[in-house]
Amino acid sequence: MPNDKVKNKLLIALLSIIITAIAVGLFFIDESLPWNLYKVVSCTIVGLWMFFIIPALRKSYLLNADKSLAEWFKMGMSFGAGGIAYPILLAPYFGVKYYLN
């Protein structure tokens, strides 16, 4: 399995920080809910997921990078939304695995 260079990992981390900042910023802009326990917990969970979503998708791409276009299409047809749903649902796991690998 190929690994990313440090430069790529830093770019992925920077992109993750930007996306996380946008998501958390939207929580601060939203005034429909007061800041209570539920909003703080949801902001924390969404922030963590947004931070790890890009590395999780990159890790998934690196696992399948050696496949041809026909194999990618076949995987997409057989998995459907589940092929991208696993890295999204398990983003913290795949994200940590991406950065530590």
N, C-alpha and C positions, 0 to 999 in steps of 0.2 A: 504494500500500500504506500503510495507516495505521500510525503509530508510536504507542507508548505515551508517556504523560507521564512526567516524572521521578518523580513520586509513585508511579506504578504500578511503575516499574522498581525503586524502592527497596523496595517491598513484595515484589516478586518476589525481589529479592536477599535480603531478610530471611527469606523462606520457604525459599529455597535454602540459606541458612546453617543454619537450624534442621534441615532434613531431612538435610543433610550431617553436622551434629553428632550426630544420632541414629544415622546409619549408622556413623560412626567410633566412636561410643560403644559400639555393639554389637560392634565388633572388640575393644575393650578389655575388655568384659564376657566375651566368649568365651574360655574357658581350655582349649578342646580342642586348640588348636595353640599351640606356643611361638612367640614372636616371632622369626622368622627372615626371610630375604630374601623368601620367597614371601608371607608374611603382610603384610609392610611394603609390598610392591609391590601386592598386591591391595587393601590398605586405601587406598593412594594412588589407584589407578585407580577404585575404587568411590566414593571421596570426590569425585573430579573429576566422575565421571558423575552422581552425585547432585546436585552443585552446578549442573550445566548442564541437568539434565533439565526442570526447571520452565520456565526461559526458552525452551528448545527447543520445548516444547509450546505455550507462549504465542505464540511466533513462528509456529508452524504454524497456530494459531487465528487470528492476525491476518491471515495470508495468505488465509484462507478466510472471514473474518468477513462479507463482503458476500453470501454465498450464502444461498439460502433453505433451509428445513428439508428440502424435497424433494431439493434438490441435495446437502445434507449426507448424507441417507440414501442417495442414489444413489452418492455417493463412498464411503461406508462399505461398501456392498454390492460395489462394484467393486474396492476396495482390500483389504477385509477387514482383517486384522491388519497388513498392510503399510502402511496409511495412518498408523498410529501407531508402527509399528516403525521407520520411517525417522528421525523425530525422536529416538526413544530410542537407536537405534544411532549416530546422528551427533550426539548431544547436545552434545559440546564445540563442534563447528562451528556448529550453530544457536544455541547459547547465547552464544558470542562475537559472532556476527552480531546477535543480539538486543540485547546490551548496547551494541554500537558503533554501531548504527543510530540 
